[in-house]
């Protein structure tokens, strides 16, 4: 076995050990049997969290929000977040090159999750502060509620159909 192969094998083994160590150090979040919410905070460059849905009788959507502020060498600048390997969306990530201060607001929604353990990771630039977050779980999937404009459009369409039917009745 040559030196290059040994180096690649050592790197692969260290990567496997690091990933298993990361999974083992995830901070578990918990709530009551009906779902609900859990708050969390982190201050390291990489923060791992997990929560278990297997104990819930039913659950709907999962909402995760993250927020932080930073400036003048203090706070926490969120640079990335993922949930079960999928990237979060940064709703607001204000970090101006002209201003030494900024703030972050990240949001993630997941539907149809299995009753198992789920993981999420928050990465960022630790400047001596922390970020805050919440996980909210709906107790059951919510049915969509139509907007008032939907009913107005429906009534207008029915009115047009009625006028066309009346006009055809008068013509023939």
KOLVO-961655 format. One record per residue (C-alpha): x negated, y, z negated. Coordinates in steps of 0.2 Angstrom, whole numbers, plus 5000, padded with zeros to 4 digits. Each point is the difference from the previous one (the first is absolute). Layout:
XYZ/...
END
This chain:
500050005000/499250165005/500050174990/501450085010/501249864997/499550004981/500450195000/501749985008/500449864989/499650104985/501050155006/501549895003/499949924983/499850174991/501550065010/501149854994/499450034982/500450185001/501749985007/500549874987/499350114986/501150145007/501649895000/499649954982/499850184993/501750065007/501050094987/501749924999/501650114999/501649944992/501850054997/501649934994/501049855008/501150125010/498650095009/499650184996/498450105000/498249994994/498850144999/498149985002/498450115002/498349975005/498350095000/498849895009/499450005018/501149855003/501549954989/500949845002/501849964994/501249865001/501849964996/501049845000/501749995007/500349824997/500950034983/501350125008/501749925004/500250125015/499150155006/500150125014/498750125006/498450054992/499450185000/498350054995/499550184998/498250074996/499550184996/498450094995/499250175000/498250055000/498950145001/498350084995/499349834996/501449934990/501549895003/500349865012/500150015019/501049855007/499149945016/501049845004/501349884993/500649835006/501449884994/499849825004/498750055013/501250135009/499450184999/501050134991/500650165009/499450174993/501550114999/498950144995/498150014999/499550184998/498150015000/499450165009/498250045004/500350184996/500749964982/499149904987/501749944993/501249875007/501449884996/500649845006/501849925001/500149825007/501549895003/500449825004/501649915002/500149815002/501649905004/500449815000/498549954989/499949834994/500149954982/498249994996/498550104994/499650155011/498450115000/499650185004/498450095000/499650194998/498350075005/499450174998/498650124995/500050004981/499550184994/500349974982/501950005000/501449875004/501449975012/501849954994/501249895009/501749914998/500749845006/501950005002/501149855004/501850015005/501049864992/500949955016/499850065018/501050165003/501350015013/499850155012/501250154997/500650085016/499750195001/501550125002/499450045017/500349815005/501850014995/500250175010/499349925015/501149854998/501550114999/499550105015/499849855010/501749934995/500750175005/499349995017/500649825003/501750064994/500050155012/499549895015/501349874996/501450144999/499450075016/500149845009/501749974993/500650165007/499349975017/500749845003/
END
